[in-house]
Amino acid sequence: MIAERRATALLVWVAYQRLAGGAFSPKCSEDGMKRQAYILVMVLLLLGCNRREDIPSASQAAPPQPPAMIVATDESMVATPVVFDISTLKTTANTGALTGVLILKTDAGLKPVTDIKIALGETLSDDDDIERIVAYDPSAAPVSYTNSTGRFRFENLKPGRYGLILDIVLSSFLLFQEGTPNAILFDITAGEVTDLGRLEYSELPLPQSRR
């Protein structure tokens, strides 16, 4: 744009020289001085108009940038894995602890099994030390309820071998490893935490309200 202003000024100055008949001189006639003054005013006006062209008009100005958006994040909508520190479970020299997560596979994806009663039954062996039965007494067995992430926790468990029981009040079921005939059996050791990890099932005998 500076080059264009210089070119315009040069063309106007050439026109001025031709009309004025030479450089401005105090010896010129009164009519000549008026004509020179008029031409000088025209030069200034033309240069001023050319400078205004450098300033973008409202239609040429860059469109205003939209303000930055601040998106509020609702933690309940974010699929972030819940990290659980098993060391928070209490154990003693005479007792152990247990934890795990119960998950149901659905068409919409993995869904935690919440607010379900999980109990423990002690294994009983025959004379050949082969485990035959998991004995479950609802009135005396250790009990836990799954939380919003499907996690169950047991503390102050006496050492021994146990099975995992799903108790839905009217019935109770010994849980098996999905797709196998193997029951979920595990050892509880004093001073240690046993973590069963994620127990995922395609189907479970759950109340309709928990499916």
N, C-alpha and C positions, 0 to 999 in steps of 0.2 A: 504493500500500500504506500510506503514511503517513495518507492520508485515511481508509482503512478502520480503522486502529488508533484514530484519534481518534473515529470514529463508535462503535466498539465500547466504548471507554472511557466515552463519554458515556452509552450505554445502560446500562452496568454501574453508573455513578455514579448514574443516575436510580433504578435498582433499589435501590441501597444507601440512597439518601435515603428511599425508601418503606419499606424494612425497618427502617432504623435510627431513622426518625422525626425526622430532622433532622441537623444537623452534629454532628460528634464533639465531645463535651463531657466534661470531667473530672468533672462533677457527675452523670453518668449512674450508674444502678445497676450493680452488679457483673454481673448478667445482661445488661444492655444493653451494657456494655463488652465482654463476651465475644462478644456477637452482632456488635458493630461490628468487633471484631478478626477474627472469622471472615469477615465480608463483605469486609474489606480484604484478607485473604489471598486470597480468591476473585478479587477485582479484579486483584491482582498476578499470580495464576496465569493468568487469562484474557488479560491484556496480554502476559505472557511467551509464551504459546502463540501469540498473534497475531504476535508478532515472529518466532518461529521459522518461521512460515509464509512470511516474506519470504525465508528461506534455501532455495534449491531443494534438493529431495531428490536422491538419487543418480539416480533415474529421471527427474527433471526437468532435471538438469544437462545442459549442452550436451555432446554427444558429443566425445570427445577427437579432435583433429585428427591425421591421419596424418603421420608425419615426412616432410619433404621428400625426394623421391627424387633421387639423383645418378646420372645416366645416363652411363655410360662410352661414349665415342665411339671406334669403331674406324675409323681413317682409311681402311682398305681397304674399308669398307662405305659410305663417303660419296662420292657422285658429284660430286666437286669437280674442275673442269678443272685440269689441270696446266699451270702457267705456265712457259714455257721462255724464258730470256734468250739470244737468238741472239748477243748480244755476247760471250758466253763462248767462242764458237768462235774458234779462232786463225786469223788471216790474216797475211800479210806483204806486202811490196812486190812480191813475185813470185808469190804464191799467194793463192787464195781458199778459201772454205768453202761447204758446202751442208748443208741440213737439210730435213726434212719429216716428216710423220706418215702412216703407212699404216693405213687403217681398213677393216674388213670390215662390210658391212651384213648383219645376221642377223635372224631372226624375233624374237629377244629384244632387239634393239637394235643399236647400234653397238659393235663389238668391235675393240680394237687388235690388229693383226697383230704378234705377238711372236716374237723369236728367229728372224727370217728374214733370209737373206743378200740384201742389196741391193748391186748393183755399178753401175759407170758404164761406158758404152761411148762412144767418140768418134764423132762424125758424120763421114761422108765425102761429099764433093760431087763432082759430075761437072764436065766442062769448062765448063758453063754456070753453075757455082756453085749448082747445085740439090742439096740434100741427098738422097742416095739410100739410104745405108746407115748403120747404126750398128754399128761394129766393136767386138766384145767379145772380149777375150782373158782368160780366167779366171785365167791365171797371172800377169798383169801389171796387170790393171785395179784401180782403187781399190775397196775393199770396206768395207761397214759391216753391222752386224747391228742389227735393230730391238730396242729395249728394251721394258720392260713396258708402256709407253704407246704403242708402235708407232712411236716416233721413231727416225729414222736420222740420222747425222751424219758428215760428211766434212770433213777439214781438210787443209791443204797441197796443195790441188788446183792444178795448173797451169792457166792461163787457156785457155779453149777452149769448144767447144760439145759438149754431151753428151746422151746418152739414158739413161733410168733402166731398169735391168735387174733383174728378179726371178730370182734364181738358187736353184733347189731341188735342186742337186747333179746330178741326172740330166738335168735340162733347165733351160733359161734362157729368159726371155720379156721382150721389150721392152714396157714398160708404156705403155698408151694412156690418154688422157682418157676416162673412162667414157661410153659412149653415142656416141662419135665415132670417126672413123678417124684421129684425130690422135695421133701419138706424143707422149709427154712429152719435149720437148727444151728445153734451157735453156743459158744462157751462164754461165760462171764467169769472174769478173773479179778481177784481183789486188787485194788489199786490201779486198774486199767479201764479205759473206755473202749467198748466194742462199737464200731460204726458199720452198720449194714449197707450204707450208701443209698442209692436210689433204687427203689423196688417198683418197677414199672409193669403194669398189667393192662391187657386189652379189655378185660372185663373182671368185675368183682361183684359179689352179692351184696350190693349197697342198697340202702333205702332209696326210693325214687327221688327224694329231696336232695340226695348227696351225689347224684349222677351228673 
